[in-house]
Amino acid sequence: MSFNTFGRVFRFTTWGESHGPALGAVVDGCPPGIALGEADIQPWLDRRRPGQSRFTTQRQEPDQVRILSGVFEGRTTGTPISLMIENVDQRSKDYSAIAQAYRPGHADYAYDAKYGLRDYRGGGRSSARETAARVAAGAVARAVIPQVRVRAWVEAIGGDAIDDAAFDDAQIDANPFFCPDAGAAARWEEKMDAARKAGSSLGAVIACEATGVPAGWGAPLYAKLDSELAAACMSINAVKGVEIGDGFAAAALSGEQNADPMRPGADGTPAFLANHAGGIAGGIATGQPVRVRVAFKPTSSILTPVPSITRDGTPTEVMTRGRHDPCVGIRGVPVVEAMVALVLADQALLHRAQCGIS
């Protein structure tokens, strides 16, 4: 069985391949009466769109979204919302050299082992191109939870991290790296140029914070808010690690250091003095900012020759031509935001279904 659908009440299914005629998503479970149009979705796709700087793939895709169903007179109808994005700048011939060889680090062999065939043109479904559909679906999710602000940024590239003391939210959209630290962004330009010229690639860490999430969203065991967020972010192409709150660093703390102390708040809710838990306790939101960190591996499609084998087991070297992101994590920022928004919209509807409140 192949799993292409995510969510429990607010569900979305993505379809399409990197070099097919189009890709898209079907969003089901969206409440009726929500204002929604293509203009509400397009700005989020524009943030992810390729070819906007020399630090991303030069594939020129407008990523223009079309709403095919589920919206009438500018409002959702409660029926499935079908979203389509055409592919207009495929260059499939760039991949002819790897039609019979496996790219190390990519999903080529794994797909072949599972299905007995693979779409070698850009990796088919394993391509980061699939994430455009997630961003479109995520825009619908944002409309369901307008009280929540989801904001992500690149925290590190190639092991070089930002200075938290220099964090400036306005900088995130002011440079090609979604970087909140102007000094780090300047350093990353040199690192990325060096990697690109060497025919190599770099990994990245993305941090995401959701504010306005009310206490109570989530579930104690098998639909924990943190486990759903982890599953959502791990499903993104090239992601190899997810942390909630302090994550692995919490294992080095003592109990008192890791605690999130509380004092009486002005409105009768707790005033937290720390947020090591990332806004989630026992799988349920505490009302604090929900914090997630996501690790992206270096792009597997590189110009540096790497030892590999062909489908018949013959030794070879693979050097992937074509247009690729030298750091796939950069354009992963709007994708992480979309997946977090999709989980939160689903959890909001689950909470309303069980507890009768939003």
C-alpha positions as a LaTeX table, in Angstrom:
\begin{tabular}{lrrr}
\hline
Residue & $x$ (\AA) & $y$ (\AA) & $z$ (\AA) \\
\hline
Met1 & 0.00 & 0.00 & 0.00 \\
Ser2 & 1.25 & 3.47 & $-0.86$ \\
Phe3 & 0.66 & 6.33 & 1.56 \\
Asn4 & 0.15 & 9.73 & $-0.04$ \\
Thr5 & $-2.33$ & 11.17 & 2.48 \\
Phe6 & $-1.62$ & 12.89 & 5.79 \\
Gly7 & $-3.98$ & 14.02 & 8.57 \\
Arg8 & $-6.93$ & 12.70 & 10.54 \\
Val9 & $-9.80$ & 15.19 & 10.18 \\
Phe10 & $-8.10$ & 17.84 & 8.08 \\
Arg11 & $-6.49$ & 15.59 & 5.47 \\
Phe12 & $-4.49$ & 16.25 & 2.33 \\
Thr13 & $-3.24$ & 14.04 & $-0.46$ \\
Thr14 & $-0.45$ & 15.09 & $-2.82$ \\
Trp15 & $-0.09$ & 13.80 & $-6.36$ \\
Gly16 & 2.25 & 14.25 & $-9.31$ \\
Glu17 & 5.93 & 13.91 & $-10.15$ \\
Ser18 & 8.84 & 16.25 & $-10.72$ \\
His19 & 8.76 & 15.92 & $-14.51$ \\
Gly20 & 5.09 & 15.12 & $-15.08$ \\
Pro21 & 2.67 & 17.64 & $-16.61$ \\
Ala22 & 1.50 & 18.88 & $-13.21$ \\
Leu23 & 1.39 & 18.20 & $-9.49$ \\
Gly24 & $-1.00$ & 19.17 & $-6.77$ \\
Ala25 & $-2.96$ & 18.37 & $-3.65$ \\
Val26 & $-6.48$ & 17.46 & $-2.62$ \\
Val27 & $-7.47$ & 18.89 & 0.76 \\
Asp28 & $-10.39$ & 17.16 & 2.48 \\
Gly29 & $-12.09$ & 17.96 & 5.77 \\
Cys30 & $-11.80$ & 21.72 & 5.47 \\
Pro31 & $-14.76$ & 23.40 & 7.20 \\
Pro32 & $-17.20$ & 25.27 & 4.94 \\
Gly33 & $-17.53$ & 29.03 & 4.76 \\
Ile34 & $-13.84$ & 29.94 & 5.04 \\
Ala35 & $-12.72$ & 32.74 & 2.72 \\
Leu36 & $-10.25$ & 31.24 & 0.23 \\
Gly37 & $-8.98$ & 32.11 & $-3.21$ \\
Glu38 & $-5.90$ & 31.52 & $-5.32$ \\
Ala39 & $-4.54$ & 34.87 & $-4.12$ \\
Asp40 & $-4.50$ & 33.47 & $-0.56$ \\
Ile41 & $-2.33$ & 30.53 & $-1.65$ \\
Gln42 & 0.03 & 32.07 & $-4.19$ \\
Pro43 & 2.18 & 34.19 & $-1.82$ \\
Trp44 & 3.25 & 31.07 & 0.10 \\
Leu45 & 4.16 & 29.28 & $-3.13$ \\
Asp46 & 6.12 & 32.32 & $-4.26$ \\
Arg47 & 8.33 & 32.02 & $-1.16$ \\
Arg48 & 9.22 & 28.45 & $-2.13$ \\
Arg49 & 9.48 & 29.04 & $-5.90$ \\
Pro50 & 12.80 & 27.99 & $-7.49$ \\
Gly51 & 15.18 & 30.20 & $-9.42$ \\
Gln52 & 14.96 & 33.27 & $-7.18$ \\
Ser53 & 18.68 & 33.41 & $-6.39$ \\
Arg54 & 21.93 & 31.74 & $-7.37$ \\
Phe55 & 21.71 & 29.68 & $-4.19$ \\
Thr56 & 18.74 & 27.59 & $-5.38$ \\
Thr57 & 17.95 & 25.48 & $-8.44$ \\
Gln58 & 17.67 & 27.54 & $-11.62$ \\
Arg59 & 14.63 & 25.61 & $-12.80$ \\
Gln60 & 12.14 & 28.33 & $-13.77$ \\
Glu61 & 8.72 & 27.38 & $-12.47$ \\
Pro62 & 6.05 & 30.05 & $-11.88$ \\
Asp63 & 4.25 & 27.64 & $-9.52$ \\
Gln64 & 0.93 & 29.24 & $-10.38$ \\
Val65 & $-1.81$ & 27.50 & $-8.41$ \\
Arg66 & $-5.30$ & 26.76 & $-9.68$ \\
Ile67 & $-8.24$ & 25.85 & $-7.45$ \\
Leu68 & $-10.25$ & 23.22 & $-9.32$ \\
Ser69 & $-12.91$ & 22.40 & $-6.73$ \\
Gly70 & $-14.14$ & 22.95 & $-3.20$ \\
Val71 & $-14.50$ & 26.75 & $-3.39$ \\
Phe72 & $-17.58$ & 28.67 & $-4.52$ \\
Glu73 & $-17.93$ & 32.44 & $-4.62$ \\
Gly74 & $-14.72$ & 32.83 & $-2.63$ \\
Arg75 & $-15.60$ & 30.47 & 0.22 \\
Thr76 & $-14.88$ & 26.84 & 0.97 \\
Thr77 & $-17.87$ & 24.53 & 0.46 \\
Gly78 & $-16.83$ & 21.71 & 2.80 \\
Thr79 & $-16.11$ & 19.44 & $-0.17$ \\
Pro80 & $-12.62$ & 18.37 & $-1.32$ \\
Ile81 & $-10.42$ & 21.28 & $-2.43$ \\
Ser82 & $-8.36$ & 20.30 & $-5.46$ \\
Leu83 & $-5.21$ & 22.34 & $-6.13$ \\
Met84 & $-3.09$ & 22.07 & $-9.28$ \\
Ile85 & 0.35 & 23.46 & $-10.16$ \\
Glu86 & 1.64 & 22.92 & $-13.69$ \\
Asn87 & 5.23 & 21.92 & $-14.43$ \\
Val88 & 6.46 & 24.12 & $-17.27$ \\
Asp89 & 10.28 & 23.91 & $-17.20$ \\
Gln90 & 11.22 & 20.23 & $-17.12$ \\
Arg91 & 14.48 & 19.12 & $-18.76$ \\
Ser92 & 14.18 & 15.35 & $-18.58$ \\
Lys93 & 17.14 & 14.78 & $-20.91$ \\
Asp94 & 19.44 & 15.96 & $-18.10$ \\
Tyr95 & 18.71 & 12.66 & $-16.32$ \\
Ser96 & 19.32 & 10.23 & $-19.19$ \\
Ala97 & 22.78 & 9.37 & $-17.82$ \\
Ile98 & 21.31 & 8.02 & $-14.56$ \\
Ala99 & 18.45 & 6.05 & $-16.13$ \\
Gln100 & 20.33 & 2.83 & $-15.35$ \\
Ala101 & 22.49 & 3.99 & $-12.43$ \\
Tyr102 & 21.71 & 4.82 & $-8.81$ \\
Arg103 & 22.55 & 8.20 & $-7.27$ \\
Pro104 & 24.12 & 7.53 & $-3.84$ \\
Gly105 & 22.19 & 9.27 & $-1.08$ \\
His106 & 19.08 & 9.55 & $-3.24$ \\
Ala107 & 16.01 & 7.30 & $-3.26$ \\
Asp108 & 16.85 & 5.67 & $-6.61$ \\
Tyr109 & 17.80 & 2.23 & $-5.31$ \\
Ala110 & 15.14 & 2.19 & $-2.58$ \\
Tyr111 & 12.37 & 2.98 & $-5.09$ \\
Asp112 & 13.67 & 0.34 & $-7.49$ \\
Ala113 & 13.82 & $-2.24$ & $-4.68$ \\
Lys114 & 10.23 & $-1.49$ & $-3.65$ \\
Tyr115 & 8.46 & $-1.01$ & $-6.99$ \\
Gly116 & 10.71 & $-2.75$ & $-9.50$ \\
Leu117 & 10.90 & 0.46 & $-11.52$ \\
Arg118 & 11.53 & 4.15 & $-10.92$ \\
Asp119 & 10.99 & 7.50 & $-12.53$ \\
Tyr120 & 14.57 & 8.69 & $-12.94$ \\
Arg121 & 13.53 & 12.12 & $-14.30$ \\
Gly122 & 14.38 & 14.28 & $-11.32$ \\
Gly123 & 13.49 & 11.49 & $-8.93$ \\
Gly124 & 9.75 & 11.45 & $-9.60$ \\
Arg125 & 7.89 & 11.48 & $-6.28$ \\
Ser126 & 11.14 & 11.56 & $-4.29$ \\
Ser127 & 11.98 & 14.98 & $-5.75$ \\
Ala128 & 11.67 & 18.10 & $-3.60$ \\
Arg129 & 9.40 & 19.36 & $-6.37$ \\
Glu130 & 6.60 & 17.45 & $-4.61$ \\
Thr131 & 6.76 & 19.89 & $-1.73$ \\
Ala132 & 5.11 & 22.64 & $-3.80$ \\
Ala133 & 1.84 & 20.75 & $-3.33$ \\
Arg134 & 2.38 & 20.68 & 0.44 \\
Val135 & 2.89 & 24.44 & 0.53 \\
Ala136 & $-0.36$ & 24.95 & $-1.39$ \\
Ala137 & $-2.22$ & 22.68 & 1.06 \\
Gly138 & $-0.55$ & 24.47 & 3.96 \\
Ala139 & $-2.00$ & 27.77 & 2.78 \\
Val140 & $-5.48$ & 26.25 & 3.15 \\
Ala141 & $-4.55$ & 25.09 & 6.66 \\
Arg142 & $-3.50$ & 28.63 & 7.61 \\
Ala143 & $-6.98$ & 29.84 & 6.65 \\
Val144 & $-8.48$ & 27.33 & 9.09 \\
Ile145 & $-6.37$ & 28.60 & 12.04 \\
Pro146 & $-5.98$ & 32.36 & 11.43 \\
Gln147 & $-5.22$ & 32.91 & 15.13 \\
Val148 & $-1.94$ & 30.99 & 14.77 \\
Arg149 & 1.24 & 32.49 & 13.32 \\
Val150 & 3.71 & 29.95 & 11.90 \\
Arg151 & 7.18 & 31.33 & 11.23 \\
Ala152 & 10.32 & 29.41 & 10.19 \\
Trp153 & 13.89 & 30.37 & 9.38 \\
Val154 & 17.23 & 28.78 & 8.55 \\
Glu155 & 19.25 & 28.38 & 11.73 \\
Ala156 & 22.41 & 26.83 & 10.27 \\
Ile157 & 23.95 & 25.93 & 6.92 \\
Gly158 & 26.87 & 23.53 & 6.64 \\
Gly159 & 27.32 & 23.58 & 10.43 \\
Asp160 & 27.59 & 27.39 & 10.60 \\
Ala161 & 24.82 & 28.61 & 12.92 \\
Ile162 & 23.24 & 32.00 & 13.50 \\
Asp163 & 23.95 & 34.11 & 16.58 \\
Asp164 & 20.74 & 34.05 & 18.63 \\
Ala165 & 21.64 & 37.46 & 20.08 \\
Ala166 & 21.54 & 38.91 & 16.55 \\
Phe167 & 18.09 & 37.48 & 15.73 \\
Asp168 & 16.03 & 39.95 & 13.69 \\
Asp169 & 12.66 & 38.74 & 12.39 \\
Ala170 & 12.68 & 41.40 & 9.66 \\
Gln171 & 15.84 & 39.85 & 8.19 \\
Ile172 & 14.16 & 36.51 & 7.46 \\
Asp173 & 12.51 & 37.80 & 4.29 \\
Ala174 & 15.31 & 40.24 & 3.46 \\
Asn175 & 17.91 & 37.74 & 2.21 \\
Pro176 & 17.89 & 34.59 & 0.05 \\
Phe177 & 18.54 & 32.28 & 3.00 \\
Phe178 & 15.50 & 33.06 & 5.21 \\
Cys179 & 18.17 & 33.96 & 7.77 \\
Pro180 & 17.36 & 36.14 & 10.82 \\
Asp181 & 21.04 & 37.04 & 11.34 \\
Ala182 & 22.49 & 39.41 & 8.71 \\
Gly183 & 26.04 & 38.45 & 9.66 \\
Ala184 & 25.38 & 34.74 & 9.18 \\
Ala185 & 23.66 & 35.40 & 5.85 \\
Ala186 & 26.81 & 37.14 & 4.59 \\
Arg187 & 28.97 & 34.18 & 5.65 \\
Trp188 & 26.59 & 31.73 & 4.03 \\
Glu189 & 26.93 & 33.47 & 0.67 \\
Glu190 & 30.61 & 32.53 & 0.63 \\
Lys191 & 29.96 & 28.97 & 1.84 \\
Met192 & 27.24 & 28.40 & $-0.75$ \\
Asp193 & 29.29 & 29.84 & $-3.60$ \\
Ala194 & 32.21 & 27.59 & $-2.65$ \\
Ala195 & 30.00 & 24.48 & $-2.49$ \\
Arg196 & 28.35 & 25.32 & $-5.81$ \\
Lys197 & 31.66 & 25.88 & $-7.58$ \\
Ala198 & 32.99 & 22.61 & $-6.14$ \\
Gly199 & 29.95 & 20.73 & $-7.49$ \\
Ser200 & 28.95 & 19.83 & $-3.96$ \\
Ser201 & 26.11 & 20.66 & $-1.55$ \\
Leu202 & 25.43 & 21.58 & 2.08 \\
Gly203 & 22.92 & 20.60 & 4.74 \\
Ala204 & 20.85 & 22.95 & 6.87 \\
Val205 & 18.85 & 23.23 & 10.09 \\
Ile206 & 15.47 & 24.97 & 10.03 \\
Ala207 & 13.77 & 26.27 & 13.16 \\
Cys208 & 10.02 & 26.88 & 13.27 \\
Glu209 & 7.84 & 28.56 & 15.87 \\
Ala210 & 4.05 & 28.61 & 16.02 \\
Thr211 & 2.52 & 31.26 & 18.28 \\
Gly212 & $-1.13$ & 31.58 & 19.20 \\
Val213 & $-1.62$ & 27.84 & 19.68 \\
Pro214 & $-4.09$ & 27.54 & 22.58 \\
Ala215 & $-3.53$ & 25.18 & 25.48 \\
Gly216 & $-5.34$ & 21.89 & 24.93 \\
Trp217 & $-4.67$ & 21.05 & 21.29 \\
Gly218 & $-3.22$ & 17.57 & 20.93 \\
Ala219 & $-3.85$ & 14.19 & 22.54 \\
Pro220 & $-2.24$ & 12.14 & 25.32 \\
Leu221 & $-0.96$ & 9.11 & 23.41 \\
Tyr222 & $-1.40$ & 8.18 & 19.77 \\
Ala223 & $-2.14$ & 11.59 & 18.29 \\
Lys224 & 0.33 & 13.57 & 20.37 \\
Leu225 & 0.91 & 17.03 & 18.98 \\
Asp226 & 4.66 & 16.52 & 19.06 \\
Ser227 & 4.53 & 13.08 & 17.42 \\
Glu228 & 2.29 & 14.43 & 14.66 \\
Leu229 & 4.67 & 17.33 & 14.08 \\
Ala230 & 7.64 & 14.96 & 14.01 \\
Ala231 & 5.91 & 12.66 & 11.49 \\
Ala232 & 4.89 & 15.60 & 9.32 \\
Cys233 & 8.36 & 17.11 & 9.21 \\
Met234 & 10.12 & 13.75 & 8.77 \\
Ser235 & 7.96 & 13.16 & 5.70 \\
Ile236 & 9.61 & 16.10 & 3.92 \\
Asn237 & 12.17 & 15.08 & 1.30 \\
Ala238 & 15.78 & 15.23 & 2.62 \\
Val239 & 14.81 & 15.61 & 6.30 \\
Lys240 & 16.83 & 13.35 & 8.61 \\
Gly241 & 16.03 & 14.70 & 12.07 \\
Val242 & 13.34 & 16.55 & 14.04 \\
Glu243 & 13.52 & 18.04 & 17.53 \\
Ile244 & 10.71 & 19.47 & 19.66 \\
Gly245 & 11.80 & 22.15 & 22.11 \\
Asp246 & 15.28 & 21.41 & 23.46 \\
Gly247 & 15.19 & 18.00 & 21.78 \\
Phe248 & 18.40 & 16.02 & 22.19 \\
Ala249 & 19.91 & 18.77 & 24.33 \\
Ala250 & 17.34 & 17.95 & 27.02 \\
Ala251 & 19.10 & 14.63 & 27.62 \\
Ala252 & 22.10 & 16.54 & 29.02 \\
Leu253 & 20.03 & 18.54 & 31.52 \\
Ser254 & 19.00 & 17.76 & 35.06 \\
Gly255 & 15.34 & 17.57 & 36.02 \\
Glu256 & 15.29 & 21.06 & 37.52 \\
Gln257 & 17.13 & 22.50 & 34.52 \\
Asn258 & 14.69 & 20.92 & 32.08 \\
Ala259 & 11.55 & 21.95 & 33.97 \\
Asp260 & 9.43 & 24.81 & 32.69 \\
Pro261 & 8.60 & 26.62 & 35.94 \\
Met262 & 5.22 & 28.32 & 36.30 \\
Arg263 & 3.87 & 31.30 & 38.17 \\
Pro264 & 0.31 & 32.69 & 38.27 \\
Gly265 & $-0.48$ & 34.65 & 35.12 \\
Ala266 & $-2.54$ & 37.82 & 34.90 \\
Asp267 & $-5.40$ & 36.10 & 33.04 \\
Gly268 & $-5.60$ & 33.04 & 35.27 \\
Thr269 & $-3.40$ & 30.89 & 33.01 \\
Pro270 & 0.17 & 29.94 & 33.95 \\
Ala271 & 3.03 & 32.31 & 33.27 \\
Phe272 & 5.86 & 30.02 & 32.13 \\
Leu273 & 9.43 & 30.98 & 32.97 \\
Ala274 & 10.99 & 28.70 & 30.34 \\
Asn275 & 10.01 & 26.63 & 27.31 \\
His276 & 12.33 & 23.63 & 27.18 \\
Ala277 & 9.37 & 21.44 & 26.17 \\
Gly278 & 8.68 & 23.43 & 23.02 \\
Gly279 & 5.14 & 24.32 & 24.01 \\
Ile280 & 3.98 & 20.71 & 24.36 \\
Ala281 & 3.58 & 18.57 & 27.51 \\
Gly282 & 2.20 & 15.04 & 27.44 \\
Gly283 & 1.39 & 15.46 & 23.76 \\
Ile284 & $-0.86$ & 18.47 & 24.44 \\
Ala285 & $-0.17$ & 22.16 & 23.77 \\
Thr286 & 0.54 & 24.30 & 26.85 \\
Gly287 & $-0.25$ & 27.63 & 25.25 \\
Gln288 & 3.42 & 28.51 & 24.88 \\
Pro289 & 5.03 & 28.89 & 21.44 \\
Val290 & 5.34 & 25.50 & 19.73 \\
Arg291 & 8.97 & 25.08 & 18.67 \\
Val292 & 10.35 & 22.59 & 16.14 \\
Arg293 & 13.83 & 22.16 & 14.62 \\
Val294 & 14.34 & 20.20 & 11.41 \\
Ala295 & 17.62 & 18.88 & 9.96 \\
Phe296 & 18.01 & 18.67 & 6.17 \\
Lys297 & 20.78 & 16.55 & 4.68 \\
Pro298 & 22.95 & 17.91 & 1.83 \\
Thr299 & 21.37 & 17.61 & $-1.60$ \\
Ser300 & 22.15 & 14.16 & $-3.03$ \\
Ser301 & 22.26 & 15.30 & $-6.68$ \\
Ile302 & 25.78 & 16.73 & $-7.03$ \\
Leu303 & 28.37 & 17.24 & $-9.78$ \\
Thr304 & 31.11 & 15.54 & $-7.76$ \\
Pro305 & 31.59 & 11.95 & $-9.02$ \\
Val306 & 30.52 & 9.36 & $-6.41$ \\
Pro307 & 31.05 & 5.56 & $-6.64$ \\
Ser308 & 27.86 & 3.63 & $-7.35$ \\
Ile309 & 26.42 & 0.73 & $-9.36$ \\
Thr310 & 24.03 & 0.29 & $-12.25$ \\
Arg311 & 20.76 & $-1.65$ & $-12.09$ \\
Asp312 & 22.59 & $-4.81$ & $-13.20$ \\
Gly313 & 25.27 & $-4.39$ & $-10.51$ \\
Thr314 & 28.08 & $-2.99$ & $-12.64$ \\
Pro315 & 30.41 & $-0.59$ & $-10.80$ \\
Thr316 & 30.21 & 2.99 & $-12.04$ \\
Glu317 & 30.55 & 6.59 & $-10.96$ \\
Val318 & 27.60 & 8.93 & $-10.83$ \\
Met319 & 27.76 & 12.66 & $-11.46$ \\
Thr320 & 24.28 & 14.20 & $-11.57$ \\
Arg321 & 23.79 & 16.90 & $-14.15$ \\
Gly322 & 20.78 & 19.18 & $-14.29$ \\
Arg323 & 19.53 & 21.96 & $-12.06$ \\
His324 & 19.59 & 21.30 & $-8.33$ \\
Asp325 & 19.53 & 23.16 & $-5.04$ \\
Pro326 & 23.06 & 23.29 & $-3.59$ \\
Cys327 & 21.27 & 23.43 & $-0.22$ \\
Val328 & 17.75 & 22.01 & $-0.32$ \\
Gly329 & 17.16 & 23.26 & 3.22 \\
Ile330 & 16.88 & 26.88 & 2.07 \\
Arg331 & 13.63 & 26.35 & 0.21 \\
Gly332 & 12.59 & 23.96 & 2.96 \\
Val333 & 11.55 & 26.93 & 5.13 \\
Pro334 & 8.07 & 27.41 & 3.58 \\
Val335 & 7.67 & 23.63 & 3.44 \\
Val336 & 8.30 & 23.22 & 7.18 \\
Glu337 & 5.89 & 26.08 & 7.84 \\
Ala338 & 3.26 & 24.36 & 5.69 \\
Met339 & 3.60 & 21.01 & 7.44 \\
Val340 & 3.38 & 22.62 & 10.88 \\
Ala341 & 0.28 & 24.56 & 9.80 \\
Leu342 & $-1.31$ & 21.39 & 8.40 \\
Val343 & $-0.77$ & 19.52 & 11.67 \\
Leu344 & $-2.11$ & 22.41 & 13.75 \\
Ala345 & $-5.24$ & 22.76 & 11.60 \\
Asp346 & $-5.88$ & 19.04 & 11.97 \\
Gln347 & $-5.36$ & 19.21 & 15.73 \\
Ala348 & $-7.66$ & 22.23 & 16.02 \\
Leu349 & $-10.49$ & 20.31 & 14.34 \\
Leu350 & $-9.78$ & 17.18 & 16.40 \\
His351 & $-9.96$ & 19.25 & 19.59 \\
Arg352 & $-13.24$ & 20.83 & 18.51 \\
Ala353 & $-14.68$ & 17.43 & 17.63 \\
Gln354 & $-13.87$ & 15.95 & 21.05 \\
Cys355 & $-14.22$ & 18.94 & 23.36 \\
Gly356 & $-16.66$ & 21.11 & 21.43 \\
Ile357 & $-14.42$ & 24.20 & 21.60 \\
Ser358 & $-11.77$ & 25.78 & 19.43 \\
\hline
\end{tabular}
